[in-house]
Amino acid sequence: ITLSQLVSQTLSSLRETTSMSEKARAHHSAMTKVLIMQALVPMLSVQLPTGLALTCAIPGKHISIVFSLGLLAYSTNSFFESLVHITTTPIYRGRLHQWITRVCLHICVVAF
């Protein structure tokens, strides 16, 4: 809820401000979207499974599968956080593109 309020406030401030150039406004809007993506990863991979595990633990039912799925979600947090950083940061995205291009070129040269 706090994240949605923060995003709403930031985007409305960007729309209403007149002292910012269009280029700066577009940059701030893009960075806000990046921050949203980065904030959603731990929310989905840590907070959501924790809430689900606690909810299922209350009735006292057989919850080993819920905890196993929660552990799986916890373990994917660092992978998805890294993936979001690489895909949303222009410098990292450019380096990844260069690396993939080099690897594909090397594979094509070796294959033929």
C-alpha positions as CSV (number, residue, x, y, z in Angstrom):
1,I,0.0,0.0,0.0
2,T,2.8,2.4,0.9
3,L,4.6,1.6,-2.4
4,S,1.4,2.4,-4.4
5,Q,1.0,5.7,-2.6
6,L,4.6,6.6,-3.2
7,V,4.3,5.8,-6.9
8,S,1.1,7.7,-7.2
9,Q,2.5,10.8,-5.5
10,T,5.7,10.7,-7.6
11,L,3.9,10.3,-10.9
12,S,1.4,13.1,-10.1
13,S,4.3,15.4,-9.1
14,L,6.0,14.7,-12.4
15,R,2.8,15.5,-14.3
16,E,2.1,18.7,-12.4
17,T,5.6,20.3,-12.2
18,T,6.4,22.9,-14.8
19,S,10.0,23.7,-14.0
20,M,11.3,20.4,-15.5
21,S,12.2,19.9,-19.1
22,E,10.5,17.2,-21.1
23,K,13.8,15.2,-21.2
24,A,14.2,15.4,-17.4
25,R,10.6,14.5,-16.9
26,A,10.9,11.4,-19.2
27,H,14.1,10.4,-17.4
28,H,12.5,10.7,-13.9
29,S,9.4,8.8,-15.1
30,A,11.6,6.0,-16.5
31,M,13.6,5.9,-13.2
32,T,10.4,5.7,-11.2
33,K,9.3,2.7,-13.3
34,V,12.7,1.1,-12.6
35,L,12.4,1.6,-8.9
36,I,8.9,0.1,-9.0
37,M,10.3,-3.0,-10.6
38,Q,13.1,-3.2,-8.1
39,A,10.7,-2.8,-5.2
40,L,8.2,-5.5,-6.5
41,V,10.8,-8.3,-6.6
42,P,11.3,-8.6,-2.8
43,M,7.6,-8.0,-2.3
44,L,6.7,-10.9,-4.5
45,S,9.6,-13.3,-3.6
46,V,9.8,-12.6,0.2
47,Q,6.8,-10.9,1.6
48,L,4.1,-12.7,-0.3
49,P,5.4,-16.2,0.5
50,T,5.9,-15.2,4.2
51,G,2.3,-14.0,4.4
52,L,1.1,-17.2,2.7
53,A,3.1,-19.4,5.0
54,L,1.8,-17.6,8.1
55,T,-1.8,-17.8,6.9
56,C,-1.5,-21.5,6.2
57,A,0.2,-22.1,9.6
58,I,-2.7,-20.7,11.6
59,P,-5.2,-23.5,10.8
60,G,-2.6,-26.1,11.8
61,K,-2.9,-28.1,8.6
62,H,-0.2,-30.0,6.8
63,I,2.0,-27.1,5.7
64,S,5.3,-28.7,4.6
65,I,4.5,-28.0,0.9
66,V,3.7,-24.4,1.7
67,F,7.0,-23.9,3.5
68,S,8.8,-25.7,0.6
69,L,7.3,-23.3,-1.9
70,G,8.1,-20.3,0.4
71,L,11.7,-21.5,0.5
72,L,11.8,-21.8,-3.2
73,A,10.5,-18.2,-3.5
74,Y,13.1,-17.0,-1.1
75,S,15.9,-18.6,-3.0
76,T,14.8,-17.0,-6.3
77,N,14.9,-13.5,-4.8
78,S,18.6,-12.8,-5.6
79,F,18.2,-14.2,-9.2
80,F,15.2,-12.1,-10.0
81,E,16.7,-9.0,-8.3
82,S,19.8,-9.4,-10.4
83,L,17.7,-9.9,-13.5
84,V,15.7,-6.7,-12.9
85,H,18.9,-4.7,-12.3
86,I,20.5,-6.0,-15.5
87,T,17.5,-5.4,-17.6
88,T,16.5,-2.0,-16.2
89,T,19.9,-0.3,-15.9
90,P,21.1,1.0,-19.3
91,I,24.8,0.4,-18.6
92,Y,24.3,-3.2,-17.6
93,R,21.8,-3.8,-20.4
94,G,24.4,-2.5,-22.9
95,R,27.1,-4.7,-21.5
96,L,24.9,-7.7,-21.7
97,H,24.0,-6.9,-25.3
98,Q,27.7,-6.6,-26.2
99,W,28.5,-9.9,-24.4
100,I,25.6,-11.8,-26.2
101,T,26.7,-10.3,-29.5
102,R,30.3,-11.5,-29.0
103,V,29.2,-15.0,-27.9
104,C,26.8,-15.4,-30.8
105,L,29.4,-14.2,-33.2
106,H,32.0,-16.6,-31.8
107,I,29.5,-19.5,-32.0
108,C,28.8,-18.6,-35.6
109,V,32.5,-18.4,-36.5
110,V,33.3,-21.7,-34.8
111,A,30.3,-23.5,-36.3
112,F,31.3,-22.7,-39.8
